[in-house]
Every structure is written in C-alpha cells, then in structure tokens.
Amino acid sequence: MSELLFEGADWNFSTLQRIHDACETVAHRELGLDTYPNQIEVITAEQMLDAYSSVGMPLFYRHWSFGKHFAYHEASYRKGLMGLAYEIVINSSPCISYLMEENTATMQTLVVAHAAFGHNHFFKNNYLFKQWTDADGILDYLDFARGYVGQCEERYGRLAVEHTLDAAHALMSHGVDRYPGKKKLDFREEEKRAGKRRLYEEGTFNDLWRTVPTGPVKTSAVLNVERRRALLGLPQENLLYFLEKTAPRLAPWQRELLRIVRHIAQYFYPQGQTKVMNEGTATYVHYRIMNRLHQDGRLTDGNFLEFLQSHTNVVFQPEFDDPRFSGFNPYALGFAIMQDIERIVKDPTEEDREWFPDIAGTGDEMAVLRDVWANYRDESFITQFLSPNLIRQLRLFHLHDDPAERAGVLVDAIHDERGYRRIRRELSKQYDVGYIDPNIEVVDVDLAGDRRLMLRHTVVKGAQLAETDTKRVLQNLADLWSYDVSLVEVDAATDKVLKEYVLNPRIQPAAA
C-alpha cells in the first residue's frame, strides 16, 4: 500500500507539496491533462474577501466599487450570512490557485485537484481562452494598469479618473469583441505600445473630426452615409472600442483607461460562455483524482468520506419547487454530462449508439473528454452532448408560456425523440450569449448636425431593455461621448420601432 499523504485534518507546506505532486501524477499520467505551471498560495479569510472585491484578480487598480464590495461581503461573512469559497483560481501562466488557510488537509487536496489541475487544464486548452486571453501577459498587464491609474489620479485628480472609470465599468459588458477575426491579445505588447501611443496622441487629433463643418452646412461638406459609416467602422458592437477610437473630446489618458477596461472585459469574456463546462471539467477532474488517491491508499476512508460530503454539496441540484432553487447548478449539470459522456464511451446502449455514433463505444473516455473540453462552449456542449438518458435522469421537460398565444402554460416537450431535441435546444439557448445578451450597436453619428451618437437594439422575442438601467448606462455613454446619445429598440421580426431613448451629457470633458 502507498504511503498516506497526511493523517488527520492538519497540514503544513510540506504536506501541500506532497498533495500537489500526488495530484499531478494522476492528472498528467492517468488523465492526460496539459496544464500551465502551478503557483499555490495560502490566504486568510480577509484576503479571500479582498479577492472577492476585485473580481478574484491578484492585483488590480483602485476603484471605490471594490471597497464597497469588500465591505458588503465582509459584513455578510461576519454575520454568518455567507460562506467563502475554498479557493480562487486565476487564468494565468503560472496558474495561481489561492487556498483558504482554514481548509482541512482533505479540502486542500480537493481544491488542488479541482483548481490547480481541472480549471488549469481548461484555461490552457479551451479554444475560447486561446482565442481571447493572454495567460502569459495578464499579470504584467494588471500591474501596468494599476500603475497607470495611479499616475492618472496624481496628475488629473482622483475624481476625474473615478468618473471615467465609473462610465467605463457601466459599459464593460459592451466592451468586448464577440466574434473571431481580430488579432489575439498580447498584454505585454499592449503595455509597450501604451507609452508610444500616448506620445503620439498628445501631438495629433482624430482626423475624422476635421471633416465636421464648423459653420453653415454645405451639401458638399457633408460626408455621404456610406463614407461616414466606413470611416467610423460602423456598425460597431464594441462600444468601449468605438469610444476609445472616435469620441471627439476624450483626453488621451481617458482613452487609455477605456482601453484598459475593455482589455480586462475581453479577458473575462470566455468565462461567461463556459461556466458549465469549466466547473464541470474541474469537478470531474477532482472526482477522478480523489478516487484514484483513495484507491491507491493515499487517503484514508475518513478523508474520503469528508471529500464525498463536500463533493455531494457541490453537485447538489435543488428541485424546481425547492426554496433554494435558482436555476441549474453549473457544477451539477456540467459534472452530470461529463459522467454521462464517460458512460456512453465505455458502456453505450443502443440509444446512445444512435444519438452519439462518433463516440459511443470508442473506449477512451479521456480522449473524448479532452476533445470536448478543447472545442466546445456551454451552448454547443449542451446541444451536442445532453443525452436522452440524462434528460430522463434529470426529469427535464419544457414549458411554453406566451400570453399572446394562449392563456395558461403548455408542456410542449416531453420524453420522446422530438421532445429530447427540443429540450436540448431550449436549454442550450440559456447559455448562448448571442441569445441572452442584448444586441446593441452604434449605427451612425450625426457629423453634420449636433454630433448625436445613434445606437440600435435589435429586440428578439420581445425582450426589451429595462428602462431604468438603460437610462443609467446611456447617461454614462453620453458623458464619455460628450454629446447627445440616442438608442432605438427595433423588433427583429417586424423592424418596428418599439422605444426610443435620448440622453444628454452631464459633465464637461476632462482636461488633456
């Protein structure tokens, strides 16, 4: 029998090293994982709360909202209204995993397997993270961003910087490129180019605005629509990028702040599309590693029972009528599909062979899973791999409730072939950013008149924007643009205008 990794609940740093090495052996040799180098740090509860406040990043620029989040989480934690995560993991190279010092030795083993190998492998290999993030350069870029924001506060004043960051944060979810084709982010090169860019911008201005008439408008002076939209790169869905490049009255330092915020938004963009897969992968990996360590005699039965209790809590899915229900638990759904893929690969039924002919009975579940982890996101993962067997096991069905069509609720997808496909399709839509995120684009600018910025929201299936939040966000957009901003909501099916907003800027542009 192999030597136990530890006995009891206590641990020290030598114990952590043994735990890491044992998990690494299983992860690399048995599961075939490909990971970044690991950096494991042990932190206190207060440090974990601090990490919560700055979206889990190890270093960040200063902003009042982070202090607000810290105060809220700390008060909730002290009152016993919330618990803290066992770990936080950073998509970087090396991959940084923060472990709570209060964890028992068993829990440290679990979180090392979960974060340092499960999440780590997913970060390194999934196509979205390869396409949109730069794990090698993110830490250096965050250090640059923190230093740059601090310099701006000293030179231009804390309030001016705060107003710009407030507006940029409000637009953060609309500051990402959603489609491939643009050059992959290289944060180290971005940091080097930032200095050169500031020197250049201080001595130049946006040549586009030279074409704007300052006196009475003449027909020959007005750009035609096609030419104007071409110069402005319209339509444009990345609002922060558009403001950074074309806002007529932003100072160079403000443009750099917008650039920092949108680069950080882009870094987090893949995580919102892979929550089920990322947590499902990490949960499946820690389950396999912990089972192997127990089978090899590295964990006692007592340690393993402690792990099983925690694992069961992680993958618990409340029923729809349970007061704790708040939707699908991504850990539970992701882990269930991963285990079902393993079953289909190793012991398929005739139904599985019909629905999954490419993987059923192939025998090597890890080869299939590694391919899945690399090439899918939540929406396509559920569409492709949610099986009829799992739909029955989870007792899923689909309700249709449209007051415009009928009074009452219709069950329109049950457990037959047509129903299985409908359930997969409808469930996957809940994770499709193209379906759940509002499609808002800059469509034009009135260069010849009042320089109004015009946006369009294409409304799908009647899902309009919340009026109060829309006005608040548009106000921030108008402040950055420095002129009026309008937004029209247009029905995608009929092209009918449903609602229109117009906001005026409330603050003057900052000094350069």
Order of alpha helices (4+ residues) and beta strands (2+ residues): alpha-beta-alpha-alpha-beta-beta-alpha-alpha-alpha-alpha-alpha-alpha-alpha-alpha-alpha-alpha-alpha-alpha-alpha-alpha-alpha-alpha-beta-beta-alpha-alpha-beta-beta-alpha-beta-beta
